[in-house]
Amino acid sequence: MAKQERAYKANIGTPSLILIFIVMCLITFGMLSLSAAKSEWNLAERNAAAVTEYYRADGEGEAFYQMVSEQAEQVREISLDPEEQKQLLARSLKGAYHPEDETVTVQIPMERSQALSIELVLQSEGREKIRISRWKVIQTEDYEIDDSMPVWTGGEMKEQETGK
């Protein structure tokens, strides 16, 4: 009879280990999914902030374009002499107007060391009185790579500090 009892005894050790392994895998994949979702959320927030900042600067640029257009139209109504028009524009647009090449430039600051650079060319003839020659985002500061951390370049170990 003792032999019969042994034959019917259930062996639950291996299925339990497999179940524990499967649960651990599911927990690991769940944590990785949460981490990836958080990273994607942060990236989406940064992207939304950058787009919002660009459109804010673009709106200011459109207002600047409108102001230059109105100033140029007023100057054309006041005087027909090109030299006098340049002087009037230089006074009304201050440092933004460059009479030598008849351009108006401005940089509208943005976040993260960027600016919206706008260059308008005033034209005396043709349908278009103002031509946009540049309207783009530029970096206002040089990017500096942080190389303060000593990194092994593949040379001899004797040349590198081991920290001992």
RONU-808141 format. One record per residue (C-alpha): x, y, z; residue in three letters. Coordinates in nm, 2 decimals, padded with zeros to 4 digits. Example, Ala and Ser with C-alpha at 12.3 -4.5 7.8 and 13.67 -1.06 7.14 Angstrom:
% residues 2
+--------+--------+--------+-----+
|     px |     py |     pz |   r |
+--------+--------+--------+-----+
|  01.23 | -00.45 |  00.78 | Ala |
|  01.37 | -00.11 |  00.71 | Ser |
+--------+--------+--------+-----+
END
This chain:
% residues 164
+--------+--------+--------+-----+
|     px |     py |     pz |   r |
+--------+--------+--------+-----+
|  00.00 |  00.00 |  00.00 | Met |
|  00.28 |  00.23 |  00.06 | Ala |
|  00.38 |  00.21 | -00.30 | Lys |
|  00.03 |  00.31 | -00.42 | Gln |
|  00.03 |  00.63 | -00.20 | Glu |
|  00.36 |  00.74 | -00.35 | Arg |
|  00.23 |  00.70 | -00.71 | Ala |
| -00.07 |  00.92 | -00.65 | Tyr |
|  00.12 |  01.20 | -00.47 | Lys |
|  00.09 |  01.53 | -00.66 | Ala |
|  00.42 |  01.70 | -00.75 | Asn |
|  00.36 |  02.08 | -00.73 | Ile |
|  00.72 |  02.21 | -00.70 | Gly |
|  00.79 |  02.25 | -01.08 | Thr |
|  00.46 |  02.42 | -01.17 | Pro |
|  00.50 |  02.66 | -00.88 | Ser |
|  00.85 |  02.76 | -01.00 | Leu |
|  00.72 |  02.81 | -01.36 | Ile |
|  00.43 |  03.02 | -01.23 | Leu |
|  00.67 |  03.23 | -01.02 | Ile |
|  00.90 |  03.28 | -01.32 | Phe |
|  00.60 |  03.38 | -01.54 | Ile |
|  00.48 |  03.63 | -01.28 | Val |
|  00.83 |  03.78 | -01.25 | Met |
|  00.85 |  03.82 | -01.63 | Cys |
|  00.51 |  03.99 | -01.64 | Leu |
|  00.61 |  04.23 | -01.36 | Ile |
|  00.94 |  04.31 | -01.54 | Thr |
|  00.77 |  04.37 | -01.87 | Phe |
|  00.51 |  04.59 | -01.69 | Gly |
|  00.78 |  04.80 | -01.52 | Met |
|  00.96 |  04.84 | -01.85 | Leu |
|  00.63 |  04.95 | -02.02 | Ser |
|  00.57 |  05.21 | -01.75 | Leu |
|  00.92 |  05.34 | -01.78 | Ser |
|  00.89 |  05.37 | -02.16 | Ala |
|  00.55 |  05.54 | -02.12 | Ala |
|  00.70 |  05.79 | -01.88 | Lys |
|  00.99 |  05.87 | -02.11 | Ser |
|  00.75 |  05.91 | -02.40 | Glu |
|  00.53 |  06.14 | -02.19 | Trp |
|  00.83 |  06.36 | -02.10 | Asn |
|  00.94 |  06.38 | -02.46 | Leu |
|  00.59 |  06.47 | -02.57 | Ala |
|  00.57 |  06.75 | -02.30 | Glu |
|  00.91 |  06.89 | -02.41 | Arg |
|  00.80 |  06.88 | -02.78 | Asn |
|  00.47 |  07.06 | -02.69 | Ala |
|  00.67 |  07.32 | -02.50 | Ala |
|  00.90 |  07.37 | -02.79 | Ala |
|  00.62 |  07.40 | -03.04 | Val |
|  00.43 |  07.65 | -02.81 | Thr |
|  00.75 |  07.86 | -02.77 | Glu |
|  00.80 |  07.86 | -03.15 | Tyr |
|  00.45 |  07.97 | -03.22 | Tyr |
|  00.48 |  08.24 | -02.95 | Arg |
|  00.79 |  08.37 | -03.13 | Ala |
|  00.63 |  08.33 | -03.47 | Asp |
|  00.33 |  08.54 | -03.35 | Gly |
|  00.57 |  08.81 | -03.24 | Glu |
|  00.74 |  08.79 | -03.57 | Gly |
|  00.41 |  08.83 | -03.76 | Glu |
|  00.34 |  09.14 | -03.55 | Ala |
|  00.69 |  09.27 | -03.63 | Phe |
|  00.63 |  09.21 | -04.00 | Tyr |
|  00.30 |  09.39 | -03.98 | Gln |
|  00.46 |  09.69 | -03.80 | Met |
|  00.74 |  09.71 | -04.06 | Val |
|  00.49 |  09.69 | -04.34 | Ser |
|  00.29 |  09.97 | -04.19 | Glu |
|  00.60 |  10.19 | -04.13 | Gln |
|  00.72 |  10.13 | -04.49 | Ala |
|  00.38 |  10.22 | -04.63 | Glu |
|  00.37 |  10.54 | -04.42 | Gln |
|  00.72 |  10.64 | -04.53 | Val |
|  00.63 |  10.58 | -04.90 | Arg |
|  00.32 |  10.81 | -04.85 | Glu |
|  00.53 |  11.09 | -04.69 | Ile |
|  00.82 |  11.10 | -04.93 | Ser |
|  00.90 |  10.98 | -05.28 | Leu |
|  01.28 |  11.04 | -05.25 | Asp |
|  01.45 |  10.71 | -05.18 | Pro |
|  01.73 |  10.86 | -04.97 | Glu |
|  01.47 |  11.04 | -04.75 | Glu |
|  01.27 |  10.72 | -04.72 | Gln |
|  01.58 |  10.54 | -04.59 | Lys |
|  01.64 |  10.82 | -04.33 | Gln |
|  01.28 |  10.80 | -04.22 | Leu |
|  01.28 |  10.42 | -04.19 | Leu |
|  01.61 |  10.44 | -04.00 | Ala |
|  01.45 |  10.67 | -03.75 | Arg |
|  01.12 |  10.48 | -03.72 | Ser |
|  01.27 |  10.13 | -03.71 | Leu |
|  01.58 |  10.23 | -03.51 | Lys |
|  01.85 |  09.96 | -03.50 | Gly |
|  01.65 |  09.70 | -03.70 | Ala |
|  01.68 |  09.88 | -04.03 | Tyr |
|  02.00 |  09.86 | -04.24 | His |
|  01.99 |  10.13 | -04.51 | Pro |
|  02.29 |  10.00 | -04.71 | Glu |
|  02.11 |  09.68 | -04.82 | Asp |
|  01.76 |  09.79 | -04.73 | Glu |
|  01.70 |  09.51 | -04.49 | Thr |
|  01.52 |  09.49 | -04.15 | Val |
|  01.65 |  09.23 | -03.91 | Thr |
|  01.54 |  09.12 | -03.57 | Val |
|  01.60 |  08.82 | -03.34 | Gln |
|  01.31 |  08.72 | -03.12 | Ile |
|  01.45 |  08.53 | -02.82 | Pro |
|  01.32 |  08.19 | -02.74 | Met |
|  01.39 |  07.93 | -02.47 | Glu |
|  01.70 |  07.70 | -02.46 | Arg |
|  01.94 |  07.95 | -02.62 | Ser |
|  01.74 |  07.98 | -02.94 | Gln |
|  01.60 |  08.28 | -03.13 | Ala |
|  01.37 |  08.33 | -03.42 | Leu |
|  01.59 |  08.52 | -03.68 | Ser |
|  01.39 |  08.73 | -03.92 | Ile |
|  01.53 |  08.93 | -04.21 | Glu |
|  01.30 |  09.14 | -04.43 | Leu |
|  01.41 |  09.31 | -04.76 | Val |
|  01.23 |  09.63 | -04.85 | Leu |
|  01.16 |  09.65 | -05.22 | Gln |
|  01.08 |  09.98 | -05.40 | Ser |
|  00.93 |  09.82 | -05.71 | Glu |
|  00.70 |  09.53 | -05.78 | Gly |
|  00.38 |  09.40 | -05.61 | Arg |
|  00.55 |  09.28 | -05.30 | Glu |
|  00.68 |  09.57 | -05.10 | Lys |
|  00.85 |  09.35 | -04.84 | Ile |
|  01.02 |  09.01 | -04.91 | Arg |
|  01.10 |  08.77 | -04.64 | Ile |
|  01.46 |  08.65 | -04.69 | Ser |
|  01.50 |  08.47 | -04.36 | Arg |
|  01.26 |  08.33 | -04.10 | Trp |
|  01.42 |  08.05 | -03.90 | Lys |
|  01.52 |  07.94 | -03.56 | Val |
|  01.89 |  07.98 | -03.48 | Ile |
|  02.11 |  07.89 | -03.18 | Gln |
|  02.22 |  08.20 | -02.99 | Thr |
|  02.49 |  08.02 | -02.78 | Glu |
|  02.75 |  07.77 | -02.89 | Asp |
|  02.70 |  07.42 | -02.78 | Tyr |
|  02.98 |  07.30 | -02.55 | Glu |
|  03.05 |  06.93 | -02.51 | Ile |
|  03.12 |  06.83 | -02.15 | Asp |
|  03.45 |  06.64 | -02.16 | Asp |
|  03.54 |  06.68 | -01.79 | Ser |
|  03.49 |  06.31 | -01.72 | Met |
|  03.79 |  06.09 | -01.79 | Pro |
|  03.69 |  05.82 | -02.04 | Val |
|  03.91 |  05.53 | -02.14 | Trp |
|  04.00 |  05.57 | -02.51 | Thr |
|  04.14 |  05.22 | -02.57 | Gly |
|  04.50 |  05.29 | -02.48 | Gly |
|  04.72 |  05.13 | -02.22 | Glu |
|  04.58 |  05.10 | -01.87 | Met |
|  04.91 |  05.24 | -01.73 | Lys |
|  04.83 |  05.58 | -01.90 | Glu |
|  04.49 |  05.60 | -01.75 | Gln |
|  04.42 |  05.68 | -01.38 | Glu |
|  04.28 |  05.38 | -01.20 | Thr |
|  04.15 |  05.58 | -00.90 | Gly |
|  04.35 |  05.37 | -00.65 | Lys |
+--------+--------+--------+-----+
END
